[in-house]
């Protein structure tokens, strides 16, 4: 792991886009959704920051953050145990001046005293609905070399279906960029344009003092959204640059995209693209290697440690401690931690949350466009 200080601190917003996956965030937030057999979504952003020498990272949580606290602990797995800086989780009621925020401006306004006391020159802002192995050093270098006030990371990609069809009442905003060379000339909010767009990744970098000034001004005016209320009205005043990211990105925008992005990792090309060149760290659970009992059949699967496979499983993602009993058949499924599929059960296109039991002889079949979801701790 790279330990050199990159002169930047990271601020992550773990609850962003919770409204897009209501089933998966019933007792957790977007950042702590299990992903890729043994990880949580937040692992990717935190690991990317830590791998690039950013060791002062704060997560500004809104609700349902207990599972996140349990997962991150002191930050030891990411080498973020520090006397100064390190990993910092900021709950909404940590002191009398902090309230539950309704937008990024309110969230940042609540931590202005913290920001004023930091020493780093730059602040990196990010959501946690992306699985990405991001090169933050290159991002910082591009920002400093361009002389920008703000730099926005984007990818050339179509707008995901989950965002296009999101209910208006969900209050979810996403952004596409109109660029002149690399300078942002316009920011479009919730565009419905088809085809490849300069699609914002909600990863930003700017000078810490500038951020403090902008948030202080916007908050007293009752503004809520960083992009809509601060950046867009000042495109002619601020030098806002776009930074094109060409690496692998898995973006969670609804339950179907969660299923699809997991299944894509069964392709070694996608798996290698996400997990290289730098490692992704996560909470360690000491367990036995996966055991394949005589008579079991496994084809094209990703299985974490602690699994026991006695039946047939193919084209599936198995998290830690999953058990497939003798005679059970599992195909095209995502089974989270400690799921048990009892003897003779058959699953196809199913997502099970943690600690789910599928009773003997049961048959559950979804569709690739509509996978069946079983909530946490349920017995079917």
N, C-alpha and C positions, 0 to 999 in steps of 0.2 A: 504494500500500500504506500502511496506517495504521502509523505508527511510534511512537505514544505508548505509554508503559508502562502496562499495565493492572494493575500490582501483583499479578500472578499468574505462576506458572511452570507449564509443561505437562510432564507425564510420560506417554509413550505406551508401550504394551505391544504390540510388533509381532508377537509369536508367538501371541497369543491366537487360539484357534479354528483353529489349523493342522490339527488332527485332522479337521476337517470337510471339508477339501479335499486329501486326501493326494496326489492326482495333481499338482495345481497347485503344491504346496510341496515337491516332491521335491528341488529344488536352490535353493529360496528360502523366504521366510516369507510369511505372509498379507499383511503390509504392502506387500511389493514385487510382488504379483500385478499384472500389467498390466490396465488397465481404461480403457474409453471411448476407445479408439483411440490415445492417446498418453500416458496418465497411469499412475501406480501408485496403489494404494489409499491409501497413506500420504500422498500429495500433498494429499488433501482435508482431512485433519485438520490437517496442518502449515500449509497455506495458510489455513485458518480461524483457527487460533491467531495466525499472523503478521498476518493482515488486521485482527485485533482488538487489536493492540498487545502481544501476548505474544511476546517475543523471547528467552526463556530456555526452551528446549525440549530435553528429554532423552528418548531412546529406550532402554529397557531391554530388550536383546535376549537371546534364549536360545540359538538355534542357526540355522544356515543364513542368516547375516546378511551375507555378503559381497556379494551382489547389492544389498542395501539400502545398504551403505556406498558401493558404486560409484555408485548412483543419486543419493544425497543429497550426496555429496562434502562440501564445506565448508559447504553450505547457501546458496550464493550466489544461486541462483534464487529463494529465498524471502526474500532480504534478511536472512539470519541469520548473516552473518559478523561476529562481535563479539569484542572483546578480553575482555569479561566477559559470560557468558551465551551467547547464540547457540544453535547446534545441537550437541548432544552425544550421541554414541552410546556406550552403556555395555555393553561385552561381558561375558560371564559370568566371564572369567578376567582381568579388568583388573588385579587385585592379589590378594594372598594371602588376603584376607578375603572374596573374592567367589566364589560357587559358582553352578552352574546351578540356577536356582530351579524349584520345583514349584508355586508359587502366587504370587498377587500380594503376599501378606504377606512371603514370603521375598524376592521381588524388591525390595520397598521396604526391607526390613531390610538388604539388602546395600548400599543407597545412603544409609543414614541419615547418615553423615558428610557426604555431599554436601548433603543436605537441611538439615542444621543450619547449614551455611555460607552458605546462600542468604539473600537479603534480602527477597524477596517475601512478602506477607502470606498469599496463597492458593496452593493447589496444585490444578491441574486434572488429573484422571486420565482416560485414554481408551484404548480398544482401537483397532485399525486395520482392522477388517473392515467399516467403513462408508464409503460415498461420500456425503458430506454437506457442504453449505455452511453451517456452523453459526455462529450469531451468539453468540460467546462474551462479547461485551460485555453483551448482554441477559441472558445466563446469570449473569454475575457480579453484575449489578445486582439481579436477582431474588433471588440468594443473600443479598446484603448487606441488602436491604430487608426480607426476611422474618426476619432474625435467626437463620437456621438454623445448626446445627452442620455439617450435610452437606446438599447439594442433589444430587438424582439427576435426570438428564435421561431422559425417557421419551417414547414416542410411542403414540398410540392406534392399535393395529394388531393383527391376529391373529398368533399365534405361527407363524413360518415352518415349512413342512413339513420343511425340512432339519434343524431342531432337534428337531422332534417324533420324527423317525425316526433320529436319531443313535444309534449303538451306545452302550450304557451304558459299555463299556470305554474309550470316548474321553475320559472324564473331563471332558466339556464341561458347564459350568453356565450357565444363563441365568435371568433373573429377571423376574417380574411384580410389580406393586405394588398393594396395597390402600390407597386414599387416603381420608382424612377431610378434606374440603375439599382442601387441598394437602399436609397432613401425612401422611407414610407411616406407616400403622398395622400393615402386615404386608408382608413380602417373601416371595413364593412362589418356591421353587427348582424349576426344571424342571417347571413346571405343564403339564398337558395340556388345559387348558380350551379349548373352542372359542369362536369369535367374537372380537370386539374386546377386547383386554386393554390395561392400562397397562404396556406392554412396555418394560423398561429398555434404554437405549442403551449402558450401561456407560460413561457419561460422568458424572464426579462433580467436585464442588468442595468444598473444606473448608479451614479454617485450617491453615497449614503446621505451627504448633506443636502443634495438636490431632492432626494426622496423625502427627507424630513420636512423640507420647505413646502413641497407639493402637497403632502398629506395634511400638514397643518392648515394650509389654505383651503383645501377641498373639504376638510371635515367641518370647519365652521360654516361653510356654505351649504351643508346638508347633503353633499355628494356621497355616492355609495360605491360606484364601480370604477376601478382604476383605469381601465382601458376606455370606457365610454365617457367618463366624466373628467379625466385628467389628460390622457394622451390625445384622444380624438380632437378636442377643441384647440389643442396647441400644436398641431402638426406643422404650422407655418412658423411657430415660435421656437419650438424645440427641434433639435437635430435628432430625429428618430430613425434608426437604421434597422434594416432587416438582416438576419443571419440565417442563411439557408442550411438546414441540417439534412444530410443525405444518408444518415445511418438508419438502422432498423428501429421502427417505432410501433409498439402495440398500444392502441388507444382504446380505453373502455368507455363506451357511450351508452350501452344498454346491455341487457342480459345476453342477447344473441352475440354481440361483439365480444363479451367476456368468454363465451363458449368458443367462438371462432378463433380468437387470439390465442387461447390455450391450445387448441387443436393444431394451429399453424406450427407450433413448436415441435410437433412430431416430424416435421421436415428438418433434416439436419442443417440445411442451408440457413433456415430461419433461426434455428437454435444457436448455431455458431455466430450468426450476425448479432444476436442479442447479447450473448455472453462473452464477446470478445471486443476489444483487446484486453479489457480490464475485468477482474472478477467482480461478481455481485455477492454481497455478504448478507447473511440472515441469522436469525436466532437459532442457536444450536439445540437440537433435541437428541440426546444420546440414545441411540436405538440400534437394534441389529440390522444388518443388511437385509434387503428383500429376499424372502425365501420362496422358492418355486418347488412345490411338493410334487412327488411322482404322479404323473398323469395330467398335470397342469399344462395349459397351452397359452402362450403369450406372444403376441405379434404386434409390432409397431406401437409400443407403449412407452410412457415416461413414468417411472415408478420411484417414489422417494423411499428413504429407509423405513424399516419397520413393517413393510407390507408382507402379507402372507397370501400367496396365490395357489389355490388348489383347483380352481375351475378354469374356464376359458375366458380370455380377455384380449381384445384387439382394438387398435386405434383409440386409445384412451389415456387420460392423465390421471394418475393415482397419487394422492398426497400421502403424507406419513401415516402409517398404521392402518391402512386400508386392508380389509380381509375379504377375499373372494373365495367362498366356500366351494366344496366339491360339488360338481354338477351345475354350478351357476354359470351364466353366460353374460358377458359384459362387452358391448361394442359401442364405439363413438360416444364415450361418456367422460365426464369430469367428476371424479369422486374425491371430495375433500377429506380432511384428516379424520381417521378412526371410523370411517364408513364401513359397515359390515353388510355384505351381500350374502344372504344365507343360501343353503343348498337348494338347487333347482330354480332359483330366481333368474329372470332374464331382464336385462336392461339394455335399452338402445336410445341414444340421444337423450341422456338424463344428466342433470347436474344435481349432486347431493351436497348439502352443506355439511358441517362438521358433526360427528357423532350420530349419523343417520343409520338406521337399520332397515334393510329391505328384507321382509320376512320370507321364509322358505316358500318356494313355488309361485311367488308373485311375478307378474309380468308388467313392466312399465316401458312404454315406447313413445317417444316424442318424434320430432322431425328435425332435419338439419336447419330449417328455418324457424322452428319453434321448439327448442329443447324443453323438456319437463324439468322443473325445479322443485326439489324437496327441501323444506326449511330445516334449520339446525335442530338436532336432537329428536327428530320425528322418527316414528316407527311406522312403516307402511306395510 
